[in-house]
Structure formats: C-alpha cells, structure tokens
C-alpha cells in the first residue's frame, strides 16, 4: 500500500465487478476502509476476498438501487460501520439501447432510477454526515463519454449521463464551501461485462461475429487500445486523493481519446 488514502472511509456502489470492483480494490490498496455495495451481500464476495488477500480493509453492504428506502438504509449502515464517510464513489449503472418509438416506459424508468436517481439519493443520504464532520470530502460519479455526445438509440442512457454531469456541476457549487469536491469520471468503452453484453446484442443486431464487433468497437479510440477497468480506478484514486485537491465540478474523460469534448 502506498497510503494515498490512509485512514479514509469510502463507499463504492456497484463494486461487485468491473470498474466498481477495480475502484474498491484500489481504494483499499491505498489505505482506505471500503464499504462495498452490490445488490446482495453474496455478490461482493470476490471483491472482499481480493481486498483481504492484499491486506486491505473492506466489508459488504447491500441495496437494490431502484428502492429509495433500501438506499437510505444501506448508506446509514455504511456510515455507521465506517465510523463516518470521506469518499463516496457512485459507480453503479446500467446500459442499454433502444429506439424511442419502441421503448417501454419501464425501460426508461429503470435506467433513470439506477443511473440518475440512485446517485442523487446516495449523495442525499451521505452528505449530511460528510458536512457535519467538517473535514471536507469527495463525491465522485461514474458518468460516461455519452454524457457529452448524441447517439441514436442510446437516448435513455445518454440522458441519464448528461443529467449526471449537470448534477455534479451544481452539487460542486453547492457543497464547495464545505470543502467537499464533486467530480464525474467519463469512461469510454471499458472492458467490462456490461461492454461484453452490449456488444453481443450489437453483433446479433448486425448479424456480425461478436469477436469482430467487440474488438473493432472497443479499439475505436486514438490509441487503438482496449481500456481495462483499472484505468478508471486510477482516476478515481487521483480524484479522491491529494492530487485532486483543487479539482471539482469537472467531468473528466478516461477514453483513450475516443471523445475530445
């Protein structure tokens, strides 16, 4: 451990796999105690085992992020077991695409609830403690380069990410006087299960081999690289640590040049 986050107390949502797991492991590696959120306690087992294997400190909390009461209970448990809260990483999200004329209301509602409403609620339920502590803090959000683009058939998803960046900017202005920094990380395509699932659907719709579609799409950036989850975790550590002391209200791309906005 290099100790960039020594004695910090962090909550990471959607930490059972992918970017969330990489972030939780990196926070623990840097000395933070981490509350690892997933839909069930069992889903966090691999993340907790990986953190324990490196000598880190973490525990699991569970909540259905479409249930506001469950979110409130989860945040209260995390804060109680952590003994306070210094870092909140709103990582959890869902991604899917569909034409507006074919979109069921339930499709829209689910993406809105998980990607936009849940982060608002996690902030609402963690900020009072963060403010009361009087020592500042960090609220981070996993947005997307889709927060800055217009993409046919991704209307619901992009809307949540555009909204999330707007929320981040306004919240940063609101809690800045309390020394709380608020930023969004905007990944491009990252090598996660979500990316695999989406590209399997795209390949099916295009009637093309999945491997070809995945490789070409994932490398559609300036570096022609497939980006690992650790790249996002590294940015999350930077923004939560001393390097990000004067960074707030920003939406920072981690996309190998996929987007230059």
C-alpha distance (Angstrom), angle and dihedral (degrees) to the residues before:
residue distance angle dihedral
X1 . . .
X2 3.79 . .
X3 3.80 91.6 .
X4 3.79 101.4 -133.0
X5 3.83 87.9 143.5
X6 3.80 100.0 31.1
X7 3.82 112.6 162.5
X8 3.81 92.1 3.4
X9 3.80 118.8 136.0
X10 3.79 116.2 -140.5
X11 3.79 139.8 -176.0
X12 3.81 117.5 -158.9
X13 3.80 119.3 -173.1
X14 3.80 122.3 -151.9
X15 3.80 89.7 21.3
X16 3.80 100.1 147.2
X17 3.80 94.1 92.9
X18 3.79 146.7 -10.2
X19 3.78 119.6 17.6
X20 3.80 93.6 -8.0
X21 3.78 92.8 55.6
X22 3.81 91.6 47.3
X23 3.81 90.2 50.2
X24 3.81 94.2 47.8
X25 3.80 91.7 48.5
X26 3.80 91.7 47.3
X27 3.80 93.1 49.1
X28 3.80 90.3 51.0
X29 3.80 90.7 45.8
X30 3.80 88.1 55.7
X31 3.81 91.8 53.2
X32 3.80 104.2 -93.3
X33 3.79 124.3 133.2
X34 3.80 105.7 -125.9
X35 3.79 133.1 -152.3
X36 3.80 103.4 -153.5
X37 3.81 113.0 -152.9
X38 3.79 126.4 -159.6
X39 3.81 136.0 146.3
X40 3.81 89.8 -90.2
X41 3.78 135.1 14.9
X42 3.81 90.7 -118.3
X43 3.80 92.8 59.7
X44 3.83 90.5 63.0
X45 3.81 94.7 55.9
X46 3.82 96.6 100.0
X47 3.80 93.1 47.0
X48 3.81 91.7 49.6
X49 3.80 91.6 47.1
X50 3.80 91.7 51.4
X51 3.80 91.6 49.6
X52 3.81 92.5 47.1
X53 3.81 90.9 49.5
X54 3.80 88.9 60.2
X55 3.80 93.2 46.3
X56 3.79 95.3 -104.5
X57 3.78 129.9 141.8
X58 3.81 122.5 -118.5
X59 3.78 143.6 135.5
X60 3.79 135.3 -168.1
X61 3.79 129.4 -108.0
X62 3.79 124.4 179.6
X63 3.79 136.8 -149.8
X64 3.77 141.3 150.5
X65 3.79 100.6 -122.5
X66 3.79 92.0 -148.0
X67 3.83 89.4 63.2
X68 3.81 114.3 78.0
X69 3.81 94.5 -163.1
X70 3.80 90.9 51.0
X71 3.80 89.7 51.3
X72 3.80 92.1 50.8
X73 3.81 91.7 49.0
X74 3.80 91.8 47.2
X75 3.80 93.1 50.6
X76 3.81 91.8 48.3
X77 3.81 91.3 50.4
X78 3.80 92.2 47.6
X79 3.79 92.5 50.3
X80 3.80 93.0 46.1
X81 3.80 94.2 49.5
X82 3.80 93.1 42.6
X83 3.79 91.9 47.7
X84 3.81 90.8 -127.3
X85 3.79 135.4 -16.3
X86 3.81 132.9 -98.9
X87 3.82 104.4 160.9
X88 3.78 131.1 34.5
X89 3.79 117.9 -174.0
X90 3.80 110.8 -169.6
X91 3.78 96.9 -161.0
X92 3.82 105.2 144.6
X93 3.78 117.1 108.3
X94 3.78 146.1 141.1
X95 3.79 128.4 -135.9
X96 3.77 131.3 -160.3
X97 3.78 139.7 137.3
X98 3.79 135.5 -136.9
X99 3.80 138.3 152.0
X100 3.79 113.1 -96.2
X101 3.82 92.3 -124.4
X102 3.81 89.6 55.3
X103 3.81 97.0 40.6
X104 3.78 119.1 116.3
X105 3.79 116.8 -142.3
X106 3.81 88.7 -120.1
X107 3.84 90.1 57.7
X108 3.82 90.6 54.4
X109 3.80 93.7 43.4
X110 3.80 95.2 50.9
X111 3.80 94.0 51.9
X112 3.81 91.1 45.6
X113 3.80 92.5 48.4
X114 3.80 96.7 49.6
X115 3.81 101.3 34.1
X116 3.79 102.3 36.9
X117 3.80 114.0 10.7
X118 3.82 96.2 44.7
X119 3.83 94.6 54.0
X120 3.81 89.1 49.3
X121 3.81 90.0 52.2
X122 3.80 94.3 46.0
X123 3.81 88.4 52.7
X124 3.80 91.8 45.8
X125 3.80 91.7 52.4
X126 3.83 98.1 42.4
X127 3.80 102.3 38.4
X128 3.82 97.4 71.5
X129 3.81 91.0 61.2
X130 3.80 92.0 42.4
X131 3.80 90.8 51.6
X132 3.81 94.2 43.7
X133 3.81 91.3 53.1
X134 3.79 88.8 62.7
X135 3.81 94.3 -149.4
X136 3.78 100.2 102.6
X137 3.78 123.0 -119.3
X138 3.77 146.9 -166.0
X139 3.79 131.4 -95.0
X140 3.81 113.5 -171.9
X141 3.80 130.8 -177.4
X142 3.78 131.5 -162.2
X143 3.78 103.4 -134.8
X144 3.83 122.2 156.1
X145 3.77 141.7 -126.0
X146 3.83 81.2 -101.6
X147 3.82 84.6 74.9
X148 3.80 86.2 74.4
X149 3.80 103.1 37.8
X150 3.80 141.8 65.1
X151 3.80 113.0 -127.1
X152 3.79 125.6 177.4
X153 3.81 114.0 -118.6
X154 3.83 92.1 9.9
X155 3.81 91.0 86.6
X156 3.81 98.2 124.8
X157 3.80 95.0 43.3
X158 3.80 94.8 44.7
X159 3.79 91.0 47.1
X160 3.80 90.7 57.8
X161 3.79 92.4 48.5
X162 3.82 94.0 46.6
X163 3.81 87.3 49.6
X164 3.79 92.5 47.7
X165 3.80 92.3 55.0
X166 3.81 89.5 49.1
X167 3.80 89.4 50.7
X168 3.81 90.9 49.8
X169 3.79 93.2 52.3
X170 3.79 94.3 48.2
X171 3.81 93.8 43.5
X172 3.80 90.6 50.1
X173 3.80 89.5 57.3
X174 3.80 90.9 45.6
X175 3.81 99.4 51.8
X176 3.79 100.6 26.6
X177 3.82 91.9 97.8
X178 3.83 87.5 60.7
X179 3.80 90.4 55.7
X180 3.81 93.3 -107.6
X181 3.80 115.9 141.7
X182 3.80 120.0 -150.8
X183 3.80 123.9 -167.3
X184 3.78 141.6 157.9
X185 3.79 125.5 -136.8
X186 3.80 111.9 -148.3
X187 3.81 110.9 -159.4
X188 3.76 123.2 -170.6
X189 3.79 117.9 -148.7
X190 3.81 107.0 -29.0
X191 3.81 125.0 -170.4
X192 3.81 98.3 -104.5
X193 3.79 137.3 127.8
X194 3.79 88.8 -99.4
X195 3.79 90.2 57.7
X196 3.80 90.9 48.0
X197 3.81 92.4 49.9
X198 3.80 93.7 47.8
X199 3.79 93.4 47.4
X200 3.77 91.2 49.3
X201 3.81 87.8 56.7
X202 3.81 91.8 45.9
X203 3.80 92.0 49.1
X204 3.79 90.4 50.0
X205 3.81 91.9 49.7
X206 3.81 90.9 47.9
X207 3.82 93.2 42.7
X208 3.80 88.3 -129.2
X209 3.83 131.1 131.7
X210 3.82 109.4 -84.4
X211 3.82 94.3 -135.9
X212 3.80 91.4 55.2
X213 3.80 94.4 46.6
X214 3.82 93.2 46.0
X215 3.81 95.4 48.0
X216 3.80 95.5 45.6
X217 3.80 95.1 44.3
X218 3.80 96.3 43.8
X219 3.81 91.5 50.2
X220 3.79 93.6 48.9
X221 3.80 93.0 115.1
X222 3.80 137.3 93.9
X223 3.81 93.1 -91.5
X224 3.82 95.9 43.1
X225 3.80 87.0 -132.4
X226 3.78 134.3 141.5
X227 3.81 101.8 -129.1
X228 3.84 117.7 -135.9
X229 3.83 122.8 -142.1
X230 3.80 89.0 -112.0
X231 3.81 89.7 72.4
X232 3.79 89.8 64.1
X233 3.81 91.0 43.4
X234 3.79 90.4 54.4
X235 3.82 90.1 55.2
X236 3.81 90.6 46.8
X237 3.81 89.9 54.0
X238 3.80 91.9 47.5
X239 3.80 93.4 50.6
X240 3.81 92.6 45.5
X241 3.80 93.7 46.3
X242 3.79 136.7 64.9
X243 3.81 92.2 -79.0
X244 3.79 89.5 68.4
X245 3.81 96.0 48.9
X246 3.80 93.9 120.6
X247 3.80 98.7 31.6
X248 3.80 116.2 102.2
X249 3.79 138.9 137.7
X250 3.80 90.9 29.5
X251 3.81 135.1 131.9
X252 3.79 105.1 -152.5
X253 3.80 121.7 -165.8
X254 3.80 122.3 -134.4
X255 3.76 98.2 -177.9
X256 3.83 110.6 113.7
X257 3.79 88.5 -111.0
X258 3.81 96.8 -51.0
X259 3.79 87.9 133.1
X260 3.80 126.3 25.8
X261 3.81 97.3 -174.2
